[in-house]
Amino acid sequence: MNKLAKIFIPVLLILSLVLTAGCAGKKATAPLPAPPSPPGVVKEYADGAQSRTVAGETGGADTDRRIVKTGYLTLEVDDIAKAINEVTGVAKELGGYVVSSNKHGDKDAASGRISIRVPAERFDEAFDRLRKLAVSVPNESTQSQDVTEEYTDLQAQLRNLEATEAQYLELLKKAEKVEDMLAVQRELSNVRGQIERVKGRIQYLERTSDMALIEVNLQKTQPLGQPGWNALKTFKSAIRGLTTFGRVLADIAIWLAIFSPVWIIILVVVLYFKRWRKAKAKTSR
């Protein structure tokens, strides 16, 4: 028994040391765990934007409505340039600004287009003031889009991404190997890119819901009656008609001249045939 104990005890000690060293090596080379993604529901909108809402996070708090308003007006005015200046003045007086404007055409038949943004709460007031600038309003329309749900979801997604960024920063502090640091930095860069995209979309929704867009088409009013008779225009029209008629006669003369040998042969044949019939008629009597 003592002999067996002397043999097995050293063997067991060696095996224990080997197993301990193996476990320590595995623990040292294990990769850093990635931070878990916050649980939630992913939503995708028509424009491609995605958002993850944490369950139960947005249900309890009331959120201000985000409404994107857009209006379209067609105004008939006497002076296009003057109307563009007046629309610009309305936008500035209401606390808005001009997005774009253009004018094309000559003085008698001009048209223009101007787009403005005004505070959403003064949207109806802007419409009323723009109508008063026109002789008539052939067309007008408005539309509203509620983006409250998307806006709220994007805010929740931003909070989740910022929490994930903080977790990656903590992992980066604890990483000891170069490959671990590079892996964490790669994931951190990806998260920061998503944060920037979400922030950009949030800022766009805030800007478009705070400032309503109004697009104004400007048309010049048409005179009630036709303009009076103009002798010079009538004379020029007659000259053009005479010139066209002369060209037609000249074309006919050229065709006749070119085909004159054919006409002469046909004429000779016809005359010969008539004389032959007359001669035949005389002999038959």
VEXGU-383052 format. One record per residue: x, y, z of N, C-alpha, C in turn. Coordinates in steps of 0.001 Angstrom, whole numbers, padded with zeros to 6 digits. Last residue first. Example, Ala and Ser with C-alpha at 12.3 -4.5 7.8 and 13.67 -1.06 7.14 Angstrom:
2
      n.xx      n.yy      n.zz     ca.xx     ca.yy     ca.zz      c.xx      c.yy      c.zz
    012850   -002250    007080    013670   -001060    007140    012900    000030    007870
    013190   -005690    007800    012300   -004500    007800    013200   -003300    007800
***
This chain:
285
      n.xx      n.yy      n.zz     ca.xx     ca.yy     ca.zz      c.xx      c.yy      c.zz
   -066354    059237   -145580   -067511    059900   -146194   -067468    059685   -147709
   -063890    058204   -144939   -065071    057348   -144758   -066316    057942   -145362
   -062187    060326   -145221   -062132    059249   -146216   -063352    058335   -146139
   -062809    061849   -142933   -063046    062405   -144265   -063085    061272   -145324
   -061924    060178   -140845   -063357    060523   -140925   -063688    061048   -142329
   -059221    060101   -141285   -059981    058864   -141423   -061469    059156   -141590
   -058559    062707   -140591   -058321    062195   -141956   -059136    060946   -142236
   -059197    062747   -137891   -059907    063641   -138817   -059761    063129   -140267
   -057432    060839   -136934   -058864    060582   -136823   -059646    061471   -137783
   -055011    062164   -137457   -055275    060858   -138076   -056766    060519   -138020
   -055214    064368   -135824   -055184    064545   -137287   -055522    063226   -138005
   -055094    063088   -133264   -056261    063879   -133647   -056319    064050   -135173
   -052531    061919   -133340   -053690    061044   -133230   -054966    061784   -133653
   -050923    064167   -133449   -050908    063225   -134552   -052154    062329   -134528
   -051477    065280   -130924   -051829    066013   -132137   -051881    065078   -133349
   -050413    063249   -129210   -051839    063594   -129134   -052288    064305   -130407
   -047714    063259   -129940   -048512    062031   -130119   -049994    062356   -130131
   -047010    065854   -129157   -046895    065451   -130562   -047757    064226   -130842
   -047395    065677   -126361   -048194    066618   -127148   -048175    066238   -128635
   -045454    063776   -125632   -046873    063462   -125404   -047760    064364   -126261
   -043178    065215   -126328   -043466    063943   -126987   -044941    063587   -126836
   -043416    067380   -124543   -043420    067625   -125992   -043775    066341   -126747
   -043222    066178   -122005   -044468    066837   -122376   -044563    067049   -123897
   -040559    065257   -122162   -041653    064284   -122018   -042960    064907   -122464
   -039143    067645   -122308   -039083    066651   -123410   -040223    065639   -123332
   -039846    068887   -119766   -040371    069395   -121053   -040235    068397   -122203
   -039043    068383   -117152   -039774    067318   -117836   -040336    067766   -119204
   -037832    070826   -116528   -037019    069603   -116515   -037699    068486   -117299
   -039981    072616   -116710   -038821    072782   -117577   -038007    071492   -117661
   -041690    071686   -114694   -042128    071663   -116083   -040950    071762   -117053
   -040101    072157   -112413   -040503    070792   -112753   -040937    070690   -114227
   -039942    074964   -112538   -038719    074157   -112630   -039059    072721   -113025
   -042620    075709   -112174   -041924    076046   -113424   -040676    075197   -113603
   -043053    074793   -109550   -043819    074208   -110667   -043107    074459   -111999
   -041324    076461   -108122   -041123    075009   -108097   -041834    074330   -109264
   -042517    078946   -108622   -041166    078684   -109116   -040879    077187   -109135
   -044934    078651   -107287   -044918    078825   -108739   -043551    078514   -109334
   -043923    078446   -104629   -044678    077331   -105203   -044693    077417   -106726
   -042770    080948   -104311   -041916    079768   -104268   -042627    078562   -104879
   -045044    082552   -104406   -044038    082666   -105459   -043116    081459   -105485
   -046282    081781   -101992   -046951    081503   -103265   -045965    081563   -104427
   -044390    082769   -100152   -044671    081328   -100205   -045321    080951   -101534
   -044621    085502   -100661   -043341    084819   -100868   -043547    083312   -100985
   -047237    085961   -099886   -046864    086148   -101283   -045559    085431   -101601
   -047003    085445   -097094   -047884    084628   -097930   -047535    084733   -099399
   -045225    087461   -096321   -044832    086060   -096149   -045701    085140   -097008
   -046816    089668   -096954   -045548    089481   -097660   -045098    088029   -097541
   -048866    089330   -095050   -049181    089246   -096479   -047918    089008   -097302
   -047427    089714   -092678   -048063    088418   -092911   -048392    088234   -094394
   -046686    092365   -092965   -045649    091336   -092925   -046233    089952   -093194
   -049257    093532   -092857   -048419    093686   -094049   -047341    092596   -094097
   -050014    092876   -090235   -050797    092381   -091362   -049989    092437   -092655
   -048099    094281   -088773   -048139    092822   -088675   -048917    092210   -089843
   -048814    096899   -089520   -047488    096386   -089851   -047466    094859   -089807
   -051388    097220   -088455   -051184    097235   -089906   -049847    096630   -090301
   -053074    095619   -086031   -051753    096182   -086287   -051473    096072   -087778
   -055861    095937   -083876   -055333    095600   -085195   -054028    096331   -085429
   -055325    095252   -080237   -055904    095881   -081430   -055208    095493   -082723
   -055428    092156   -078309   -054831    093425   -078698   -055414    093947   -080012
   -058368    090844   -076692   -057280    090681   -077628   -056694    092046   -077989
   -058997    091295   -073111   -059338    091289   -074533   -058126    091078   -075400
   -057693    090918   -070594   -059077    090480   -070783   -059444    090368   -072256
   -054321    089563   -070327   -055256    090653   -070624   -056656    090115   -070916
   -053273    087468   -067572   -053502    087626   -069000   -054496    088770   -069242
   -050742    087737   -065058   -052156    087814   -065448   -052271    088077   -066943
   -048119    085432   -064668   -048535    086783   -065035   -049986    086768   -065499
   -047596    083391   -061806   -047962    083517   -063216   -048439    084931   -063480
   -045653    081601   -059525   -046145    082920   -059924   -046399    082943   -061424
   -045872    079272   -056941   -045705    079455   -058387   -046366    080772   -058787
   -044399    078576   -053926   -045291    079517   -054603   -044913    079593   -056077
   -044329    076442   -051211   -043828    076645   -052566   -044856    077461   -053347
   -043435    076353   -047904   -044476    076837   -048819   -043824    077102   -050174
   -042796    074439   -045014   -042369    074803   -046370   -043579    075227   -047202
   -042303    075260   -041537   -043123    074721   -042630   -042636    075251   -043976
   -040195    074441   -039059   -040327    075433   -040125   -041072    074801   -041313
   -040416    072231   -037365   -040457    073575   -036780   -040722    074648   -037837
   -040164    070111   -039096   -041418    070243   -038346   -041538    071612   -037685
   -037623    070444   -040166   -038769    070464   -041076   -040102    070573   -040341
   -036007    070313   -037826   -035994    071501   -038687   -037241    071568   -039567
   -036576    067771   -036792   -036811    068967   -035982   -036908    070208   -036860
   -035758    066141   -038889   -037166    066133   -038478   -037497    067359   -037635
   -032992    066774   -038875   -033819    067047   -040058   -035300    067093   -039686
   -032205    065855   -036356   -032102    067288   -036649   -032945    067652   -037862
   -032635    063103   -036764   -033387    063824   -035725   -033375    065322   -036006
   -030730    062574   -038747   -032158    062400   -039040   -033013    063144   -038026
   -028367    063112   -037305   -028699    063877   -038510   -030170    063776   -038863
   -028492    061153   -035298   -028538    062574   -034932   -028916    063443   -036131
   -028197    058872   -036896   -029442    059081   -036150   -029580    060539   -035740
   -025583    059264   -037869   -026718    059170   -038798   -028043    059431   -038085
   -024091    059252   -035478   -024109    060444   -036320   -025286    060428   -037293
   -024555    056615   -034592   -024988    057763   -033772   -025083    059021   -034618
   -023306    055131   -036573   -024757    055044   -036421   -025298    056218   -035607
   -020655    055873   -036016   -021248    056203   -037309   -022767    056147   -037254
   -020363    054726   -033471   -020328    056194   -033597   -020883    056646   -034951
   -020438    052022   -034155   -021495    052594   -033315   -021531    054105   -033445
   -018043    051832   -035651   -019334    051509   -036268   -020485    052124   -035479
   -016145    052448   -033708   -016288    053316   -034879   -017623    053087   -035573
   -016474    050253   -032002   -016750    051599   -031500   -016950    052582   -032647
   -015581    048171   -033575   -016988    048210   -033181   -017387    049590   -032681
   -012871    048993   -033712   -013661    048804   -034929   -015158    048868   -034616
   -012094    048963   -031044   -012104    050232   -031759   -012931    050139   -033052
   -012236    046207   -030524   -013134    047123   -029809   -013226    048464   -030537
   -010208    045282   -032240   -011580    044798   -032395   -012572    045738   -031719
   -007946    046592   -031217   -008390    046883   -032585   -009837    046442   -032801
   -007792    045415   -028666   -007993    046868   -028803   -008525    047219   -030188
   -007275    042772   -029365   -008503    043103   -028641   -008822    044590   -028767
   -004804    042993   -030578   -005938    042545   -031383   -007266    042838   -030694
   -003226    043837   -028395   -003424    044730   -029531   -004640    044315   -030354
   -004430    043240   -025037   -003774    042818   -026271   -004141    043750   -027422
   -005981    044418   -023070   -004533    044390   -022886   -003789    044019   -024166
   -008863    046291   -022232   -008170    045453   -023210   -006657    045565   -023030
   -010034    048145   -020587   -009617    046884   -019980   -008825    046001   -020937
   -010683    050257   -022243   -009777    050526   -021117   -009216    049221   -020539
   -012514    049039   -023921   -011247    049499   -024488   -010223    049780   -023387
   -014678    048652   -022233   -013926    047486   -022701   -012563    047882   -023254
   -015466    051320   -022007   -015001    050616   -020820   -014196    049377   -021215
   -016247    051781   -024632   -015145    052570   -024078   -014590    051916   -022821
   -018419    050060   -024836   -017213    049787   -025619   -016018    050575   -025101
   -020191    051395   -023127   -019727    050055   -022779   -018464    049689   -023553
   -020625    053765   -024561   -019999    053836   -023239   -019457    052473   -022812
   -021940    052733   -026812   -020649    053401   -026962   -019910    053456   -025632
   -024327    051888   -025625   -023417    050898   -026200   -022020    051473   -026389
   -025383    054395   -024994   -025069    053453   -023913   -024101    052375   -024394
   -025722    055395   -027582   -024781    056082   -026685   -024416    055200   -025488
   -027678    053628   -028478   -026358    053653   -029124   -025325    054341   -028238
   -029825    054315   -026789   -029273    052959   -026779   -027869    052921   -027377
   -030282    056980   -027536   -029885    056660   -026158   -029260    055272   -026070
   -031017    056579   -030226   -029815    057361   -029903   -029339    057067   -028484
   -033398    055195   -029929   -032258    054533   -030559   -030962    055260   -030234
   -034964    057213   -028808   -034681    056006   -028033   -033481    055262   -028601
   -035000    058975   -030994   -034409    059406   -029733   -034065    058214   -028843
   -036361    057370   -032836   -034968    057749   -033102   -034277    058245   -031838
   -038883    057265   -031661   -038089    056043   -031798   -036621    056354   -032049
   -039681    059947   -031922   -039536    059339   -030593   -038670    058090   -030654
   -039760    060207   -034739   -038900    061084   -033943   -038634    060470   -032563
   -041717    058334   -035452   -040336    058164   -035912   -039372    058987   -035067
   -043928    059515   -034159   -043485    058165   -033802   -042035    057936   -034224
   -044138    062048   -035422   -043894    061946   -033979   -043338    060578   -033607
   -044729    062888   -037928   -043482    062122   -037781   -043135    061927   -036306
   -047371    063430   -039960   -047066    063244   -038547   -045839    062340   -038425
   -047711    065773   -042418   -047202    064431   -042148   -046784    064353   -040684
   -049969    067563   -044505   -049303    067418   -043214   -048883    065973   -043017
   -050530    069886   -047155   -050448    068518   -046670   -049640    068499   -045377
   -052482    071954   -049351   -051629    071763   -048178   -051599    070279   -047830
   -052944    074060   -052233   -053107    072793   -051530   -052141    072751   -050352
   -054318    075946   -054930   -053639    075896   -053644   -053920    074549   -052991
   -054808    077885   -057878   -054599    076572   -057253   -053894    076738   -055911
   -055383    080498   -058695   -055944    079367   -059439   -055835    078036   -058708
   -056082    083313   -057329   -055357    082134   -056836   -055937    080905   -057534
   -055530    086682   -058545   -056353    085492   -058360   -055460    084338   -057910
   -053753    088665   -057843   -055004    089059   -058487   -056012    087914   -058382
   -052064    088336   -054658   -052395    087900   -056017   -053672    088550   -056521
   -051608    088875   -052034   -050661    089449   -052995   -051086    089215   -054437
   -053362    087445   -050512   -053665    088854   -050722   -052721    089524   -051723
   -052107    084967   -050261   -053290    085082   -051122   -053579    086550   -051474
   -050188    085548   -048332   -049762    085307   -049710   -050937    085405   -050683
   -051722    085749   -046025   -051018    086934   -046517   -050560    086750   -047961
   -052646    083121   -045734   -053596    084233   -045895   -052908    085459   -046483
   -050225    081704   -045394   -051102    081413   -046531   -052053    082576   -046790
   -049334    082778   -042954   -048546    082989   -044181   -049404    082748   -045421
   -051281    081786   -041229   -051152    083233   -041418   -050375    083550   -042694
   -050714    079060   -041350   -051996    079559   -041865   -051946    081066   -042113
   -048094    079080   -040140   -048323    078543   -041481   -049609    079107   -042089
   -047179    079644   -037679   -047647    080782   -038477   -047924    080366   -039925
   -046183    077351   -036595   -047364    077923   -035950   -047932    079126   -036704
   -043894    076890   -038131   -045073    076045   -038342   -046331    076652   -037729
   -042242    079686   -039597   -042552    078891   -038409   -043871    078154   -038569
   -041480    079109   -043096   -041986    079966   -042034   -042226    079095   -040808
   -039683    079121   -046100   -039994    078410   -044863   -040405    079431   -043806
   -040343    079191   -049650   -040023    079833   -048382   -040319    078866   -047238
   -039668    079415   -053073   -039951    078517   -051948   -039492    079194   -050662
   -040892    080576   -056140   -040167    080896   -054918   -040624    079952   -053812
   -040959    081291   -059554   -041155    080272   -058519   -040310    080652   -057314
   -042542    082789   -062453   -041549    082690   -061402   -041908    081606   -060404
   -042819    084124   -065753   -043312    083301   -064654   -042190    083172   -063642
   -043881    086342   -068391   -042918    085851   -067415   -043607    084951   -066404
   -044496    087853   -070881   -044934    086487   -070556   -043927    085850   -069617
   -043407    090418   -071031   -044835    090234   -071292   -045349    088858   -070886
   -040671    090119   -070440   -041496    091018   -069627   -042983    090759   -069801
   -039794    086615   -070757   -039634    088040   -071028   -040631    088845   -070202
   -038495    084025   -068521   -039418    084571   -069507   -039180    086062   -069699
   -038212    083499   -064952   -037803    083278   -066339   -038893    083766   -067280
   -036876    083362   -061726   -037794    084049   -062628   -037302    083816   -064041
   -036640    081812   -058473   -036174    082017   -059844   -037285    082660   -060659
   -035468    080807   -055225   -036369    081597   -056072   -035777    081704   -057460
   -035390    079129   -052033   -034919    079315   -053406   -035932    080172   -054155
   -035950    079792   -049321   -035160    078612   -049652   -034561    078749   -051051
   -036122    082571   -047240   -036311    082086   -048610   -035389    080894   -048847
   -037560    082395   -043892   -036500    082725   -044844   -036845    082120   -046206
   -039325    083738   -041023   -038838    082667   -041883   -037747    083142   -042821
   -040725    085593   -039556   -039631    084876   -038912   -039083    083726   -039717
   -042524    087069   -040924   -043068    085991   -040089   -041972    085183   -039399
   -040926    088743   -042408   -041763    089326   -041361   -042326    088267   -040415
   -039815    086947   -044260   -038961    087572   -043249   -039780    088146   -042096
   -042091    086261   -045814   -041317    085236   -045108   -040477    085842   -043990
   -042846    088762   -046851   -043767    088030   -045967   -042999    086988   -045155
   -040620    089349   -048488   -040934    090191   -047334   -041859    089491   -046345
   -040896    087362   -050430   -039706    087377   -049580   -039951    088196   -048316
   -043254    088271   -051604   -043253    086970   -050924   -042048    086868   -049986
   -042265    090686   -052681   -043319    090722   -051664   -043394    089393   -050896
   -040416    089799   -054566   -039961    090632   -053442   -040989    090655   -052316
   -042184    088452   -056274   -041115    087706   -055606   -040594    088482   -054406
   -043738    090605   -057190   -044357    089564   -056368   -043306    088746   -055625
   -041891    091992   -058751   -042446    092633   -057560   -043047    091589   -056626
   -041512    090105   -060785   -040389    090523   -059944   -040880    091154   -058645
   -044135    089943   -061914   -043489    088780   -061319   -042380    089200   -060354
   -047005    091749   -061769   -045559    091930   -061920   -044856    090793   -061172
   -049596    090825   -061433   -049318    091740   -062545   -047824    091867   -062822
   -050284    087311   -060812   -049902    088661   -060400   -049618    089508   -061637
   -051628    084427   -059545   -051575    085265   -060739   -051350    086705   -060295
   -050170    081725   -057813   -050680    083096   -057750   -050565    083757   -059113
   -050483    078719   -056289   -050279    079314   -057612   -050958    080678   -057608
   -048965    076963   -053603   -049825    078057   -054060   -049466    078434   -055488
   -048689    074522   -051121   -048438    074855   -052522   -049462    075904   -052963
   -047075    073468   -048061   -048141    074139   -048798   -047710    074490   -050214
   -046551    071231   -045385   -046102    071702   -046696   -047289    072310   -047431
   -045418    070264   -042162   -046436    070910   -042990   -045818    071420   -044291
   -044954    067751   -039959   -044276    068407   -041083   -045357    068940   -042023
   -045209    067573   -036527   -045982    067601   -037768   -045190    068383   -038818
   -044909    066045   -033590   -044031    066561   -034639   -044769    066438   -035968
   -046142    066589   -030337   -046371    066123   -031693   -045407    066802   -032648
   -044331    065760   -027416   -044911    066787   -028274   -045043    066234   -029690
   -045199    062928   -025452   -044247    063572   -026351   -044969    064601   -027201
   -045423    061498   -022221   -046085    062191   -023318   -045055    062959   -024129
   -044240    058319   -021186   -044075    059773   -021229   -044801    060350   -022428
   -044594    055540   -021389   -045118    056257   -020230   -045096    057756   -020353
   -043483    054404   -023657   -044923    054318   -023473   -045439    055208   -022371
   -040852    054239   -024044   -041515    055418   -024566   -043002    055424   -024301
   -040107    051840   -022776   -039371    053073   -022479   -040135    054306   -022907
   -041197    049371   -023335   -041721    050091   -022190   -041070    051419   -021934
   -038313    048294   -024913   -039663    047937   -024509   -040051    048696   -023258
   -036641    050656   -026888   -036588    049785   -025720   -037995    049555   -025224
   -036565    050669   -030317   -037224    051225   -029155   -037145    050226   -028014
   -034584    051477   -032924   -034831    050424   -031951   -035397    051066   -030709
   -035009    052329   -036366   -034925    052725   -034972   -035235    051531   -034093
   -033929    053363   -039587   -034327    052344   -038661   -034221    052884   -037249
   -034757    054766   -042766   -034284    054966   -041414   -034796    053845   -040522
   -035976    054451   -045220   -034807    053627   -044928   -034280    053795   -043519
   -038315    055789   -045683   -037092    056418   -046207   -035845    055629   -045863
   -040238    054286   -044357   -040226    054273   -045824   -038942    054837   -046390
   -038619    052645   -041523   -039535    053581   -042156   -039327    053588   -043651
   -038557    050040   -039180   -037974    050583   -040404   -039018    051432   -041099
   -037713    049150   -035846   -038710    049639   -036797   -037993    050226   -037999
   -037102    046692   -033441   -036533    047468   -034542   -037645    047852   -035503
   -037436    046706   -029985   -038105    046381   -031242   -037546    047277   -032321
   -035063    045410   -027567   -036047    046349   -028083   -036643    045858   -029379
   -032218    045354   -025432   -033399    044714   -026009   -034375    045749   -026507
   -028995    046458   -026398   -030176    046674   -025581   -031386    046041   -026225
   -026501    044005   -026932   -027353    045052   -027498   -028579    045219   -026630
   -023748    043501   -024722   -025037    043071   -025275   -025824    044240   -025811
   -020410    043963   -025758   -021521    044415   -024918   -022845    044014   -025532
   -018414    041053   -026275   -019057    042253   -026818   -020207    042659   -025929
   -015648    039986   -024305   -017056    039843   -024687   -017620    041150   -025207
   -012438    039429   -025633   -013283    040280   -024804   -014734    040145   -025238
   -011298    036011   -025906   -011601    037350   -026446   -012523    038119   -025512
   -008821    034307   -023941   -010242    034430   -024301   -010529    035826   -024800
   -006268    034023   -023016   -006444    034254   -024456   -007893    034408   -024857
   -006472    033563   -020290   -005702    034730   -020742   -005963    035034   -022193
   -007898    031186   -020113   -008486    032419   -019565   -007774    033650   -020071
   -006069    029402   -021197   -007334    029661   -021890   -007958    030949   -021405
   -004076    029449   -019199   -003786    029900   -020562   -005028    030223   -021336
   -005406    028392   -016995   -004919    029776   -016925   -004629    030315   -018310
   -005870    025788   -017874   -007007    026685   -017598   -006571    028134   -017560
   -003193    024869   -018020   -004048    024932   -019211   -005227    025865   -019021
   -002332    024975   -015335   -001663    025813   -016336   -002515    025951   -017587
   -004044    023039   -014214   -004090    024436   -013741   -003453    025378   -014757
   -003229    020717   -015539   -004599    021225   -015724   -004711    022671   -015299
   -000580    020511   -014538   -000830    020658   -015986   -002206    021235   -016235
   -001001    020182   -011770   -000251    021346   -012258   -000520    021595   -013746
   -002362    017732   -011750   -003013    018954   -011229   -002320    020200   -011733
   -000414    015964   -012731   -001637    016204   -013505   -002347    017471   -013051
    001428    016095   -010592    001820    016562   -011927    000593    016871   -012774
   -000099    014971   -008499    000395    016347   -008377    000766    016918   -009748
   -000490    012369   -009462   -001641    013259   -009270   -001205    014708   -009161
    002165    011434   -009378    001449    011506   -010649    000270    012467   -010550
    002770    011482   -006617    003486    012392   -007549    002764    012549   -008889
    000790    009467   -005780    000767    010852   -005271    001549    011797   -006184
    001404    006962   -006914    000250    007744   -007399    000263    009200   -006942
    003757    005990   -005544    003729    006096   -007017    002638    007062   -007477
    003212    005987   -002832    004396    006721   -003289    004382    006922   -004809
    001006    004296   -002857    000836    005715   -002501    002015    006529   -002984
    002206    001862   -003455    001241    002457   -004391    001044    003934   -004111
    003808    001533   -001156    004453    001668   -002465    003506    002312   -003479
    001889    001249    000829    002790    002415    000870    003479    002629   -000459
    000832   -001207    000000    000000    000000    000000    000859    001246    000000
***
